[in-house]
Amino acid sequence: MSEKTTAELFNEIKKNSDIENFIARNENEFSKPFHKYLSELLRERNLTVKQIAFELKLDVSYIHHIFSGKKGVSRARLLAIARAMKLNLDETQYLLRYGGYGILYPRNPFDSVIISAIEHDLNFEEMNEYLKQLGELQIVPTDD
């Protein structure tokens, strides 16, 4: 867990030109790799990779590769994983930022559907139907 504020870390970097020493002293302050954060979320929610794959109708090995860091994940696929994990809006926004993506933006039609799906607990079929009506990319494969 972080004990220093981001501002404190910035000040240390500015004052000290020995970056190796800074990194060694502050190792516990750094963010963990994204796939490790994803795996932590999975454990916290008592879910398995197999359950996520089943929910998303995707191959277990593909999802395993994402959670082990062997494969990157697109923003849309990350949103699908967030929905399968039943993350709330704040948790989803944090996951997007942590993963290096822009947060959900209500002026974007695709993002608006995802926000609504989270807030109103829409299932994937309902969410995909709204996305389809808007001519947007559907978030997970469908049986169509």
N, C-alpha and C positions, 0 to 999 in steps of 0.2 A: 504494500500500500504506500502511496506517495505521502511524504511528510513535508516536502517543500512545495511552495506555490510555483506556478510557471514563471511568475515575475522574479522570484528568487533565483530560479535556474538561469533565466536570462541574464541577470546581474552577475552571477558567477562566471558565466561564459564570457561576458564583456570584460570582466576584470582579470581573468586568468587566460593567458595565451597557451597554457599547457593543456590541450584538449584531451590528451590521453589520461592525464591525472584527473581531469574533470569527470570523464566517463567512468573511470575506476571508482572514484569517490561516490558517484551518483547512480551506480548501476541499478539500484532498487527503485529509482525514480522514473525509469524509462518504461514506455508502453511495451507490452508483450506483443509478439507477432500476432497478426490478425487471426490466423487459423487457431492459435491457442485461445484467443478470446472467444472465438466461435465455439470451440470445444467446451470451454468453461460454461457458456450459456446452455449448451446441450445438457451438461451434467446438472447444472442448477435447476433445470426444468425436468429432470429425470426422464429425458428422452434419449433415443438412440439414433444413430445414423440410419439404421434400417427403417425406423418410424418416419423420419423426415423423407427418405427416398420414396416410401410407400405413399405418403401424403401428396408428394409432388409428382408421383407417377414417373419417377426417374430411376435409373439403374443405381443400385446400392454402391457399386464401386465408384461411380462418378461422384456421388455425394461424399463418399469416404475420402476421395482425393481432395475435395474442397476442404473438408474438415481437418485433413492432415497437412494441408499446405502444399500439396503436390500440384494442385490445379488452381488457377485464379477463378474468380467468380465475377460475372457481370452485375451491374446494378439491378437489373430486372430479376436475375436469378437470386441475388441476395435478398431482394424484397420478398420473393417467393419463400425463401428459407425463413425469413422473419415472420411471415404469416403462418407458416407451418409450425413455428415454435411459439406462436401466439404472443409475440411481443407487442406491447402497447406502443402508442405513438412515440413517446419519449424514448423508449428503448430502441425502436426502429430508427429514429433519427440519429441516435448515438451510434448504432451499428453502421449506418451509412457513413457517418463522419469517420469512424474508426477504420472503415474499409477504404477510405479515400474517395468516397462519392459525395455528391451534393445531397443535401437533405431534401425531403419531400417539400414541394413548393405548390401551394394551393392555386396559383395562377396557371399551372401546367395541367391540362386535362388528365393525362395519365396519372400524375401524382395525386390529383384530386380524387380519382377513383380509389387509389390505394389508401389515402387518408380516410375516406369514407368507409372502406372495407375494414380498416382497423377500428375505427371509432364505433361502427355499427355491427361489428363481428360478422361481416359477410363471408360466406364460404367461397372457395375458389371458383365454383361454377357461376355464382352471382357476380363476383368481381370480374371474371372473364367476359361475361355477357355485357356488362357495362363498358368494358374496354372495347369489345367488338363493335358495339353500337357507335362508339366514338371514332371507330377506325384506328384504334390504337393496338399495339402489339399486346397479345394476351400474355399473361405473366407465367403461366405454366401450360404445358401441353394439355390438350383436351382430347377426349375420345372421338371427336368429330372426324 
